[in-house]
Amino acid sequence: AGGGAGAEAAGETVAQLRTRAVVPKEDRRKAGWAKELWRVFCGQDTEPRFAICASSLKLVRKLRGLGFDSVTTAEGQTWTQLLEMARQDQRVVLRPSVSKTKAVPEDLFEVALFGGDTNQQLKEIIFAFDVRPTSKDLCGRCTICNSNEWLYAKAEEVTGEVSDRVREQYQVFYRCGGCRKVYWEGKMFEKAVTHFRTFLHEAEVPDRYQQAAAAAEEMRGRGVPEQHVRAVLVRDGLLVPAEDTPGMPGTATTGGQPRCGSDDLVAAVLVQ
């Protein structure tokens, strides 16, 4: 396997790397500690991709929401099949320390997670591999199937797939190129990206609200639908959703800061 070759080239066995990858929580204090081991293990400098057991489905969906390539088992598939996916695609096997699943073979790279909840585990992964997702990565993958291919669709093209009320309110829809699920940038999208932004490490922008106004004006000048203008600004952290403030981006303000208006429409569930 590629992992074995990389490890031997560095003078370490796969077993030694795996032992170090599941070291106690208190010994994993250096940012990127797993990234360094992963680079040696696979023999190349590549971004990690993940394989996680189905019992951690919420973690899988949040990883995808941050743009990380993450797979799990479908209904009817086994732990052995997940390990085979990890082997074929050269993926890191992530597993909570309390997991009751079977052992991981020594030709695979495993990282144990010690966090008590999904958010803590997600922070562990970001710290261990020193990965830096950006605003543009948010909701970049389908939370259902992991695909990052999207097809633009108009309201009339999703008749029967979403409610008539949603089609009347939204102009832009996105169909997953993998499972064909339809998404749109509604209330749940705003909730999802606002949550995912808490895991980013982007520098604070001093004049972010002036930037919001300028960005909105530029997009409107290009004929971008208002719903997408709003979605982009929320995704980039230039607008903060506020359900108690009516209005659209750039029209209502609170304390001089643009706010997003309330939205009681049913939307695609990106975070459960």
C-alpha positions in Angstrom: 0.0 0.0 0.0 1.1 3.6 -0.6 1.0 4.2 3.2 3.4 1.4 3.9 5.9 2.6 1.3 5.8 6.1 2.6 6.3 4.9 6.2 9.3 2.7 5.3 10.9 5.5 3.4 10.8 7.6 6.6 12.3 4.8 8.6 9.1 4.0 10.5 6.7 1.1 10.3 3.0 1.5 9.7 2.4 0.0 13.1 4.6 2.7 14.7 2.8 5.4 12.9 -0.6 4.1 13.9 0.5 3.8 17.5 1.5 7.4 17.5 -1.8 8.4 15.7 -3.8 7.1 18.6 -1.7 8.6 21.4 -3.5 9.9 24.5 -5.3 13.2 24.3 -2.9 15.0 26.5 0.1 14.2 24.2 -1.6 15.8 21.1 -0.9 19.4 21.8 0.9 20.5 18.6 -1.3 21.8 15.8 -0.9 19.6 12.7 0.5 16.6 14.7 -1.6 14.2 12.6 -0.9 16.0 9.3 2.8 15.3 9.7 2.2 11.6 10.3 -0.3 11.4 7.5 2.3 12.9 5.1 4.8 10.3 6.0 2.2 7.5 6.0 0.9 8.1 2.5 4.3 9.2 1.0 3.1 12.5 -0.3 1.8 15.9 0.7 -1.9 15.6 0.2 -5.0 16.9 1.9 -6.6 14.3 4.2 -9.8 12.6 3.2 -11.8 10.8 5.8 -13.8 7.6 6.4 -16.1 7.6 9.5 -18.4 4.9 10.9 -22.1 5.4 10.3 -22.7 5.8 14.1 -21.0 9.2 13.8 -23.3 10.4 10.9 -23.7 13.9 12.4 -19.9 14.3 12.3 -19.8 13.1 8.7 -22.4 15.8 7.7 -20.6 18.6 9.5 -17.3 17.6 7.9 -19.0 17.8 4.5 -20.5 21.1 5.4 -17.0 22.5 5.9 -16.0 21.1 2.6 -14.0 18.0 3.7 -14.2 14.9 1.6 -15.8 12.4 4.0 -17.4 9.0 3.4 -19.4 6.6 5.6 -21.3 3.4 5.1 -24.7 3.4 3.5 -27.6 1.3 4.9 -26.7 -2.4 4.7 -23.0 -1.8 4.3 -20.5 -3.2 6.9 -17.5 -1.9 8.8 -15.3 -4.0 6.6 -16.7 -2.2 3.5 -15.9 1.1 5.1 -12.3 0.0 5.7 -12.1 -1.1 2.0 -13.2 2.4 0.9 -10.5 3.9 3.1 -8.0 1.6 1.6 -8.9 2.2 -2.0 -9.2 6.0 -1.7 -6.3 6.4 0.8 -8.4 7.9 3.6 -7.9 8.6 7.2 -10.1 6.5 9.4 -11.7 8.7 12.1 -13.2 7.0 15.2 -14.5 8.3 18.5 -12.4 6.8 21.4 -15.6 5.2 22.8 -16.5 3.6 19.5 -17.4 -0.1 19.7 -16.6 -0.9 16.1 -13.9 -3.5 15.3 -10.2 -2.8 15.1 -8.6 -0.9 12.2 -6.0 -3.0 10.2 -2.4 -1.8 10.3 -2.3 -0.8 6.7 -4.7 2.0 7.4 -4.2 5.3 9.2 -6.5 5.8 12.2 -7.0 8.8 14.3 -9.0 8.4 17.6 -11.2 11.3 18.6 -11.7 12.2 22.3 -14.2 15.0 22.1 -17.4 14.5 24.0 -19.6 15.9 21.3 -19.6 16.4 17.5 -18.4 20.0 17.7 -15.4 19.1 19.9 -14.5 16.3 17.6 -14.6 18.6 14.6 -12.3 21.0 16.3 -10.0 18.1 17.1 -9.8 17.1 13.4 -9.1 20.7 12.3 -6.4 21.1 14.9 -4.8 17.6 14.3 -4.5 18.1 10.6 -4.0 21.9 10.8 -6.6 22.4 8.0 -8.0 25.8 7.3 -11.4 25.8 5.6 -12.5 29.1 4.2 -15.9 30.8 3.7 -16.0 29.5 0.1 -15.7 25.9 1.4 -18.9 26.2 3.5 -21.7 23.9 2.3 -19.5 23.0 -0.7 -20.4 19.3 -0.5 -23.7 17.5 -0.4 -24.3 16.4 3.2 -26.2 13.3 1.9 -23.7 11.8 -0.6 -20.5 13.9 -0.3 -20.5 15.1 -3.9 -19.1 18.5 -4.7 -20.7 18.8 -8.1 -23.7 21.1 -8.4 -26.1 21.8 -11.2 -28.0 25.1 -11.4 -31.7 24.8 -11.6 -34.6 27.2 -12.1 -37.8 27.1 -10.2 -39.8 25.4 -13.0 -37.1 22.7 -13.1 -37.8 21.5 -9.6 -41.6 21.3 -9.8 -42.7 18.3 -7.6 -39.4 18.2 -5.8 -39.9 21.2 -3.6 -43.1 22.9 -2.4 -45.0 25.4 -4.5 -44.4 28.0 -1.7 -40.6 27.6 -1.9 -40.7 27.8 -5.8 -42.6 31.0 -5.5 -40.2 32.6 -3.1 -36.8 31.5 -4.6 -35.3 31.9 -8.0 -32.1 29.9 -7.7 -31.8 26.2 -6.8 -28.9 23.8 -6.7 -29.2 20.1 -7.6 -26.5 17.7 -6.3 -24.7 16.1 -9.1 -24.4 12.9 -7.1 -27.7 12.0 -5.4 -29.8 14.7 -7.2 -31.1 16.2 -4.0 -32.3 19.8 -4.4 -31.0 22.6 -2.1 -31.7 26.3 -1.9 -30.3 29.3 0.1 -33.0 29.7 2.7 -33.3 29.9 6.4 -31.6 26.6 7.1 -28.7 27.6 4.7 -28.1 30.7 6.8 -28.3 28.7 10.0 -25.8 26.2 8.6 -23.2 28.6 7.3 -23.4 30.7 10.5 -22.7 27.6 12.5 -19.9 26.5 10.3 -18.3 29.9 10.4 -17.5 29.3 14.1 -14.9 26.7 12.9 -13.1 29.1 10.6 -9.9 31.0 11.4 -10.4 34.0 9.2 -8.9 37.4 10.1 -11.4 40.0 11.2 -12.1 42.6 8.5 -12.1 46.1 10.0 -14.5 47.6 7.4 -16.6 44.4 6.9 -19.9 46.3 6.8 -18.7 48.7 4.1 -17.5 45.7 2.2 -20.9 44.1 2.6 -22.6 47.1 1.0 -20.1 47.3 -1.8 -20.2 43.6 -2.5 -24.0 43.6 -2.6 -24.1 46.6 -5.0 -21.6 44.9 -7.3 -23.6 41.6 -7.4 -26.9 43.4 -8.0 -25.2 45.3 -10.8 -24.5 42.0 -12.5 -28.1 40.9 -12.1 -27.5 38.4 -9.4 -30.8 37.3 -7.7 -31.4 39.0 -4.3 -31.5 35.6 -2.6 -28.0 34.8 -3.7 -26.7 38.2 -2.8 -27.9 37.6 0.7 -26.6 34.0 0.8 -23.1 35.1 -0.3 -22.9 37.9 2.3 -24.0 35.5 5.1 -21.6 32.8 4.0 -18.7 35.3 4.0 -19.6 36.7 7.4 -20.5 40.1 6.1 -24.1 39.8 7.2 -25.3 38.3 10.5 -28.7 36.6 10.3 -31.2 38.1 12.7 -34.7 36.5 12.7 -36.2 39.4 14.6 -35.2 42.1 12.1 -37.3 42.3 8.9 -35.9 43.4 5.5 -33.3 42.3 3.0 -29.5 42.7 3.0 -28.4 46.2 2.7 -31.8 47.7 3.6 -32.2 47.1 7.4 -29.6 48.0 9.9 -29.1 47.6 13.7 -26.5 49.8 15.3 -25.2 50.7 11.8 -24.6 47.1 10.9 -26.4 45.4 8.1 -28.6 42.5 9.3 -30.5 39.7 7.5 -34.2 39.7 7.7 -36.4 36.9 9.1 -37.3 34.0 6.9 -40.1 31.6 7.8 -39.7 29.5 4.6 -39.1 25.8 4.7 -35.5 25.2 3.5 -33.1 22.3 2.8 -31.8 20.7 6.0 -28.1 21.0 5.9 -27.5 20.6 9.7 -29.6 18.3 11.8 
